[in-house]
Amino acid sequence: MKNCILILCVFISHSMSLLAQVNNPIVSAVPSLSIAPDARAGGMGDIGVATTPDENSQFWNPSKYAFMESDAGLSISYTPWLRKLVSDIDLLYVAGYWKINQQQVLSMSLRYFSLGKIQMTDIQGTFLQEASPNEYAIDAAYAIKFFDKFSGSVALRYIRSDLNNGINSTEGPEMYPGSAVAADVAAYYKTPIFLSTGDGNLAFGLNISNIGSKISYDQFETSNFIPTNLRLGGSFDYPLDNFNKISISADINKLLVPTQNNMTSKEYTDLSPLSGIFKSFSDAPDGFKEELREIMWSVGAEYAYNKQFFVRGGYFNENEFKGNRKYFTAGAGFKLNVFTLDAAYVISTSQSNPLDQTLRFSLSFDLFGMKNLVK
């Protein structure tokens, strides 16, 4: 049946947050917005709010672009998602930036999440047509370096989620494509640490992402929250000598989305996005103890040789009652002149976790360096 297939489609989309038996999970619409898109961060346990800036900073913390050495850059990332469940769910992510001057930066990104091909049938099982559910988001950010050690940014985003390609029938409730707008507010602080082995760096980052409107698939008879998220982190770069460096980083993040099972459907629909953010800090059914369970954390490390060869590892942890995503990650990177190739791999600690064996690939370009090469 068509509606059953659509429900399965929605379930697959939401499986990023419902990967195990949980109680009181936080559920949001468009969960694909929370997927770490790039291989560098993916190799370090999905960490990036305070790590050294790179071309994919748009997702983690656009403020970091103000500290990029090159004046322009571009990155393309690809992730075949949930391959243990299905074979045709993919995430494509493109991000880039351009420095207006030494203090100001403009950046953009596009993410496209495809849920593959769905065979639509009627109640008798007769084939109707094929649908290609998808979600995408496009955003732009402005970053400014306020001081030598501190920068801030604001990003604006348009989100569209089409779970059935606009195909409807008389067999059940109609579904329509949903749209939303959102904003990110971020900050980044970086200070040098002078050591006997060389110059290190200590950095801290903050990003409140997807602060925006709710999304509806039934012309606002009901509505759902998008995954507004608070992310905090720190990073320390330790030079072993002139050629070898180790970076150690940690992030914590919390979804700023209210718990739906505490409200009726009408109360949940009528709750405004801003009220939902504040409510998310105090609405856990089991009180403060459960609020702490909603905090996800990750740690990661990166070893760099001569700024050309990179080896990475990390660990991501989500409470067993809130999703139970627990996995190690490994990654590697290679930089040659103006090109950087990165890859990452997920090693789940649970055999039933469909994230296990997930791969990510990223190819980054130093556009300013390429311009100099062709001169």
C-alpha positions as CSV (number, residue, x, y, z in Angstrom):
1,M,0.0,0.0,0.0
2,K,1.2,3.4,-0.8
3,N,0.7,4.9,2.6
4,C,2.5,2.0,4.2
5,I,5.5,2.6,2.0
6,L,5.4,6.3,2.8
7,I,5.4,5.4,6.5
8,L,8.4,3.2,5.9
9,C,10.1,6.1,4.1
10,V,9.5,8.4,7.0
11,F,10.8,5.7,9.4
12,I,14.1,5.4,7.4
13,S,14.5,9.1,7.5
14,H,14.0,9.2,11.3
15,S,16.1,6.2,11.9
16,M,19.1,8.5,12.5
17,S,17.6,9.3,15.9
18,L,15.7,6.1,16.6
19,L,18.4,3.4,16.1
20,A,17.6,1.4,19.1
21,Q,14.9,0.7,21.7
22,V,14.6,4.0,23.5
23,N,12.2,5.7,25.8
24,N,11.3,9.4,25.5
25,P,13.4,10.0,22.4
26,I,13.6,13.5,20.9
27,V,12.1,13.4,17.5
28,S,12.3,16.1,14.9
29,A,11.5,16.5,11.2
30,V,14.2,16.7,8.6
31,P,16.7,14.7,10.7
32,S,19.1,14.6,7.8
33,L,20.1,18.2,8.8
34,S,22.0,16.7,11.7
35,I,24.1,14.3,9.7
36,A,27.8,15.2,9.8
37,P,28.6,15.7,6.1
38,D,32.4,15.7,5.7
39,A,35.0,13.0,6.1
40,R,37.5,15.0,8.2
41,A,35.0,15.6,11.1
42,G,33.5,12.2,10.5
43,G,36.9,10.6,11.1
44,M,37.2,12.3,14.5
45,G,33.9,11.2,16.0
46,D,31.7,13.8,14.3
47,I,33.6,16.8,15.8
48,G,34.1,20.2,14.3
49,V,32.8,23.2,16.2
50,A,36.3,24.2,17.5
51,T,38.8,22.2,15.3
52,T,41.1,24.0,13.0
53,P,39.2,25.7,10.2
54,D,38.7,24.0,6.8
55,E,36.4,24.2,3.8
56,N,33.6,22.4,5.6
57,S,33.3,24.8,8.5
58,Q,29.9,25.9,7.2
59,F,28.2,23.0,8.9
60,W,30.2,23.0,12.2
61,N,30.9,26.7,12.8
62,P,31.0,29.3,10.0
63,S,33.0,31.6,12.3
64,K,36.1,29.5,11.7
65,Y,36.2,30.8,8.1
66,A,37.6,34.1,9.3
67,F,40.8,32.2,10.3
68,M,41.3,30.4,7.0
69,E,44.7,31.0,5.5
70,S,43.5,30.9,1.9
71,D,41.2,33.5,0.5
72,A,38.8,31.0,-1.1
73,G,38.0,27.3,-1.0
74,L,35.5,24.6,-2.0
75,S,34.7,21.1,-0.8
76,I,32.5,18.3,-2.1
77,S,31.5,15.4,0.2
78,Y,29.6,12.2,-0.4
79,T,28.1,9.7,2.1
80,P,26.3,6.5,1.2
81,W,24.0,6.4,4.2
82,L,22.6,3.5,6.2
83,R,24.0,0.9,3.8
84,K,23.2,-1.9,6.2
85,L,19.5,-1.2,5.7
86,V,19.1,0.0,2.1
87,S,21.4,0.5,-0.9
88,D,20.3,3.8,-2.3
89,I,20.2,6.5,0.5
90,D,22.9,9.1,-0.1
91,L,24.0,12.5,1.2
92,L,25.8,15.0,-1.1
93,Y,27.2,18.1,0.5
94,V,29.0,21.1,-1.2
95,A,30.5,24.0,0.8
96,G,32.6,26.9,-0.1
97,Y,33.8,30.3,1.2
98,W,35.3,33.6,-0.1
99,K,37.2,36.2,1.9
100,I,36.0,39.7,1.3
101,N,39.0,40.9,3.2
102,Q,41.1,39.8,6.2
103,Q,38.2,40.3,8.6
104,Q,35.0,39.4,6.6
105,V,34.0,36.1,4.9
106,L,31.0,35.0,2.8
107,S,30.2,31.3,2.6
108,M,27.6,28.9,1.3
109,S,26.6,25.3,1.3
110,L,24.1,22.9,-0.3
111,R,23.1,19.6,1.1
112,Y,21.0,17.0,-0.8
113,F,19.7,13.9,1.0
114,S,18.1,11.3,-1.3
115,L,16.0,8.5,0.2
116,G,16.3,6.4,-2.9
117,K,13.5,5.0,-5.1
118,I,10.1,4.0,-3.7
119,Q,7.7,1.8,-5.6
120,M,4.2,3.2,-5.1
121,T,1.3,0.6,-5.2
122,D,-2.4,0.7,-4.5
123,I,-4.2,-1.4,-1.8
124,Q,-4.3,-4.3,-4.2
125,G,-0.6,-4.1,-4.8
126,T,-0.9,-2.8,-8.3
127,F,2.1,-0.6,-9.3
128,L,1.2,3.1,-9.6
129,Q,4.5,4.9,-10.1
130,E,7.9,5.4,-8.7
131,A,8.8,8.2,-6.2
132,S,12.1,9.6,-5.1
133,P,11.8,11.2,-1.6
134,N,14.4,13.7,-0.8
135,E,15.4,16.6,1.5
136,Y,17.7,19.5,0.7
137,A,18.9,22.7,2.3
138,I,20.8,25.7,1.0
139,D,22.4,28.3,3.2
140,A,24.6,31.3,3.2
141,A,26.7,32.8,6.1
142,Y,28.6,35.9,6.9
143,A,31.6,35.7,9.3
144,I,33.6,38.5,10.8
145,K,36.8,38.6,12.8
146,F,36.1,41.0,15.7
147,F,39.6,40.7,17.2
148,D,42.7,38.7,16.4
149,K,41.5,35.8,18.5
150,F,37.7,36.0,18.2
151,S,35.1,35.7,15.4
152,G,31.4,35.4,15.0
153,S,28.9,34.5,12.2
154,V,25.3,34.3,11.2
155,A,23.9,31.9,8.6
156,L,20.5,31.8,6.9
157,R,19.0,28.6,5.6
158,Y,16.1,27.4,3.4
159,I,15.0,23.8,4.0
160,R,12.7,21.6,1.8
161,S,11.5,18.1,2.6
162,D,9.5,16.1,0.1
163,L,8.8,12.6,1.3
164,N,6.6,11.4,-1.5
165,N,7.3,13.7,-4.5
166,G,3.8,15.2,-4.2
167,I,2.2,11.9,-5.1
168,N,-1.1,11.5,-3.2
169,S,-4.2,9.3,-3.5
170,T,-7.6,8.9,-1.9
171,E,-6.3,5.9,0.3
172,G,-5.2,8.1,3.2
173,P,-4.2,11.5,4.5
174,E,-2.5,13.6,1.8
175,M,1.1,14.6,2.2
176,Y,2.7,17.7,0.8
177,P,6.3,18.9,0.6
178,G,7.3,20.8,3.6
179,S,9.5,24.0,3.8
180,A,11.2,25.9,6.6
181,V,13.6,28.7,7.1
182,A,16.3,28.8,9.8
183,A,19.3,30.6,11.1
184,D,22.6,29.7,12.8
185,V,24.5,31.9,15.3
186,A,28.1,30.9,16.0
187,A,31.3,32.1,17.6
188,Y,35.0,30.9,17.6
189,Y,37.9,31.8,19.9
190,K,41.5,30.8,19.1
191,T,44.6,31.7,20.9
192,P,48.3,30.6,20.4
193,I,50.1,28.6,23.0
194,F,53.8,28.9,22.9
195,L,55.5,25.6,23.7
196,S,59.1,24.3,23.7
197,T,58.3,22.1,20.7
198,G,56.7,24.9,18.7
199,D,53.5,27.0,18.5
200,G,50.3,25.3,19.5
201,N,46.7,26.6,19.6
202,L,43.8,26.4,22.0
203,A,40.4,27.0,20.6
204,F,36.7,27.0,21.7
205,G,33.6,27.1,19.6
206,L,29.8,27.6,19.9
207,N,27.1,27.0,17.3
208,I,23.3,27.2,17.7
209,S,22.0,25.9,14.5
210,N,18.6,25.6,12.8
211,I,16.8,28.2,14.8
212,G,13.8,28.6,12.7
213,S,10.2,27.9,11.7
214,K,8.4,24.6,12.1
215,I,7.7,22.4,9.1
216,S,4.4,20.8,8.0
217,Y,3.5,18.0,5.6
218,D,-0.3,18.6,5.7
219,Q,-0.7,22.3,5.1
220,F,-0.2,23.2,8.8
221,E,-3.0,21.1,10.2
222,T,0.0,19.7,12.2
223,S,3.6,20.9,12.4
224,N,6.9,19.5,13.5
225,F,10.1,21.1,14.9
226,I,13.3,21.0,12.8
227,P,16.5,19.9,14.6
228,T,17.6,23.0,16.4
229,N,20.9,22.1,18.1
230,L,23.3,23.6,20.6
231,R,26.9,22.6,20.1
232,L,29.9,23.5,22.3
233,G,33.5,22.3,21.9
234,G,37.2,22.8,22.5
235,S,40.3,21.8,20.6
236,F,44.1,21.8,21.4
237,D,46.8,21.6,18.8
238,Y,50.1,20.2,20.2
239,P,53.2,20.4,17.9
240,L,55.6,17.5,18.5
241,D,58.2,19.1,16.3
242,N,58.4,21.1,13.1
243,F,56.8,18.3,11.1
244,N,54.5,16.4,13.5
245,K,51.4,17.7,15.2
246,I,48.6,16.2,17.3
247,S,45.2,17.8,17.7
248,I,42.8,16.7,20.5
249,S,39.1,17.9,20.4
250,A,35.8,17.3,22.1
251,D,32.2,18.4,21.4
252,I,29.0,18.2,23.3
253,N,25.6,19.0,21.7
254,K,21.9,19.0,22.7
255,L,18.8,19.1,20.5
256,L,16.8,22.2,21.4
257,V,13.5,20.4,20.6
258,P,10.7,19.7,23.1
259,T,9.7,16.2,24.0
260,Q,6.6,15.4,22.1
261,N,5.1,12.8,24.4
262,N,4.5,15.4,27.1
263,M,1.9,17.2,25.0
264,T,-1.2,16.5,22.9
265,S,-0.9,16.8,19.2
266,K,-2.6,20.2,19.2
267,E,-0.3,21.5,22.0
268,Y,2.7,20.3,20.1
269,T,1.5,22.0,16.8
270,D,0.6,25.2,18.6
271,L,3.9,25.5,20.4
272,S,6.1,28.2,18.8
273,P,9.7,27.5,17.7
274,L,11.1,29.9,20.3
275,S,9.0,28.5,23.1
276,G,10.0,25.0,22.0
277,I,13.7,25.9,22.4
278,F,13.3,27.1,26.0
279,K,10.9,24.2,26.8
280,S,13.6,21.7,25.7
281,F,15.7,22.5,28.7
282,S,13.1,21.5,31.3
283,D,10.5,19.1,29.8
284,A,12.1,15.7,30.2
285,P,9.6,13.4,31.9
286,D,12.2,12.1,34.4
287,G,13.4,15.6,35.3
288,F,17.0,16.9,35.4
289,K,18.5,13.4,35.3
290,E,16.8,12.8,31.9
291,E,17.8,16.2,30.6
292,L,21.4,15.2,31.1
293,R,20.8,12.0,29.1
294,E,19.9,14.3,26.1
295,I,23.4,15.6,25.9
296,M,25.5,13.8,23.2
297,W,29.3,14.0,23.4
298,S,32.2,13.0,21.2
299,V,36.0,13.1,21.4
300,G,38.5,12.9,18.6
301,A,42.2,13.3,17.6
302,E,44.1,14.1,14.5
303,Y,47.7,13.4,13.7
304,A,49.3,15.5,11.0
305,Y,52.7,15.0,9.3
306,N,54.1,18.0,7.5
307,K,50.6,19.4,6.9
308,Q,50.2,16.7,4.2
309,F,49.3,13.4,5.7
310,F,46.6,12.9,8.3
311,V,45.4,10.1,10.5
312,R,42.2,10.5,12.6
313,G,40.2,8.7,15.2
314,G,37.2,9.4,17.5
315,Y,34.2,8.2,19.5
316,F,30.6,9.4,19.5
317,N,28.2,8.7,22.4
318,E,24.5,9.1,22.7
319,N,22.6,7.9,25.7
320,E,21.0,4.4,25.3
321,F,17.6,5.9,26.2
322,K,17.8,8.7,23.6
323,G,19.0,6.9,20.5
324,N,21.9,4.7,21.6
325,R,24.3,5.8,18.8
326,K,27.7,4.7,20.1
327,Y,30.5,4.3,17.6
328,F,34.2,4.7,16.9
329,T,35.4,6.4,13.8
330,A,38.6,6.3,11.9
331,G,39.8,8.4,9.0
332,A,42.7,9.5,6.9
333,G,43.6,12.4,4.6
334,F,46.1,13.5,2.1
335,K,46.9,17.0,0.9
336,L,48.8,17.7,-2.4
337,N,49.3,21.3,-3.3
338,V,45.8,22.7,-3.6
339,F,43.8,19.4,-3.3
340,T,42.9,17.5,-0.1
341,L,41.2,14.1,-0.1
342,D,39.7,12.7,3.1
343,A,37.9,9.5,4.0
344,A,36.2,8.3,7.2
345,Y,34.7,5.0,8.4
346,V,32.3,4.2,11.3
347,I,32.8,1.2,13.6
348,S,29.7,0.7,15.7
349,T,29.9,-0.7,19.2
350,S,26.5,-2.3,18.7
351,Q,26.1,-5.1,16.1
352,S,22.5,-3.9,15.4
353,N,23.5,-0.3,14.7
354,P,22.8,0.5,11.0
355,L,25.4,3.2,11.1
356,D,28.1,0.5,11.2
357,Q,30.5,0.6,8.2
358,T,29.3,4.0,7.1
359,L,31.8,5.7,4.8
360,R,32.4,9.4,4.0
361,F,34.5,11.0,1.3
362,S,35.5,14.6,0.9
363,L,37.5,16.4,-1.8
364,S,38.6,19.9,-1.0
365,F,40.1,22.6,-3.3
366,D,42.1,25.7,-2.4
367,L,40.6,28.0,-5.0
368,F,43.0,30.8,-4.4
369,G,46.0,28.4,-4.6
370,M,44.6,27.0,-7.9
371,K,44.4,30.6,-9.3
372,N,48.0,31.2,-8.4
373,L,49.0,27.9,-10.1
374,V,47.6,28.9,-13.5
375,K,49.2,32.3,-13.5
